Amino acid sequence: MAITEGLGWFSSGVLVLTIGQQVWKQWKEGTSKGVSRWLFLGQITASAGFTVYSWLLRNWVFVATNALMLLNALLGYGIVLRHRGRERSRTALHTAA
């Protein structure tokens, strides 16, 4: 049982860090070019549903994983919105000039 739990937590960490790295890259590079907002909206919906589902099953590995994925998706979506707003502002400034 300990090996099974360990495998679950390890896999959870790899997944969360992998997606977190992509969100960090967007933030650090200051662009979300090529990133669809629908990716994050779908992830938000799925992660919220899976968090509740996992909680109802009392599967704590998946509760933690999906809750962290939900936070990642919310952060990623916020970054996309920020970048798109900044791009619109730049376009408006260039058009007005």
C-alpha positions in Angstrom: 0.0 0.0 0.0 2.8 2.4 0.8 4.4 1.8 -2.7 1.0 2.5 -4.3 0.6 5.8 -2.3 4.1 6.8 -3.1 3.6 6.2 -6.8 0.4 8.3 -6.7 2.1 11.2 -4.9 5.2 11.1 -7.2 3.0 11.1 -10.3 1.0 13.9 -8.9 4.1 16.0 -8.3 5.4 15.4 -11.8 2.1 16.4 -13.4 1.7 19.6 -11.2 5.3 20.6 -11.8 5.1 20.1 -15.5 2.0 22.2 -15.9 3.3 24.7 -13.4 6.5 25.1 -15.5 4.4 26.0 -18.6 2.5 28.7 -16.6 5.8 30.0 -15.2 7.3 30.2 -18.7 4.3 32.3 -19.9 4.8 34.6 -16.9 8.5 34.9 -17.3 8.5 35.5 -21.1 5.7 38.0 -20.8 3.7 36.4 -23.6 0.9 33.9 -24.0 1.3 33.8 -27.8 0.0 30.5 -29.1 -1.7 29.5 -25.9 -5.5 29.1 -26.2 -7.6 30.5 -23.3 -9.9 27.5 -23.9 -7.1 25.2 -22.7 -7.3 26.9 -19.3 -11.1 27.2 -19.3 -11.3 23.4 -20.0 -8.7 22.7 -17.4 -10.6 24.8 -14.8 -13.8 23.0 -15.5 -12.3 19.5 -15.5 -10.1 20.1 -12.4 -13.0 21.6 -10.4 -15.1 18.6 -11.3 -12.4 16.1 -10.6 -11.5 17.7 -7.2 -15.1 17.3 -6.0 -15.3 13.8 -7.5 -12.0 12.8 -5.8 -13.1 14.3 -2.5 -16.4 12.3 -2.6 -14.3 9.2 -3.2 -11.9 10.2 -0.4 -9.0 9.8 -2.7 -6.6 12.4 -1.2 -3.9 12.0 -3.9 -6.4 13.1 -6.5 -7.9 15.7 -4.3 -4.5 17.4 -3.9 -3.5 16.9 -7.5 -6.7 18.3 -9.0 -6.9 21.2 -6.5 -3.4 22.2 -7.5 -4.2 21.7 -11.2 -7.2 24.0 -10.6 -5.0 26.7 -9.0 -2.5 26.3 -11.9 -5.3 26.7 -14.5 -6.7 29.8 -12.7 -3.2 31.3 -12.6 -2.5 30.4 -16.3 -5.9 31.8 -17.4 -5.2 35.0 -15.5 -1.8 35.4 -17.2 -3.4 34.8 -20.6 -6.0 37.5 -19.9 -3.3 39.9 -18.7 -1.1 39.4 -21.7 -4.1 39.7 -24.1 -5.1 42.9 -22.4 -1.6 44.3 -22.7 -1.5 43.4 -26.4 -4.8 45.1 -27.0 -3.5 48.2 -25.2 -0.3 48.3 -27.4 -2.4 47.9 -30.5 -4.7 50.7 -29.5 -1.7 53.0 -28.8 -0.1 52.2 -32.2 -3.4 52.7 -34.0 -4.0 56.0 -32.2 -0.5 57.3 -33.0 
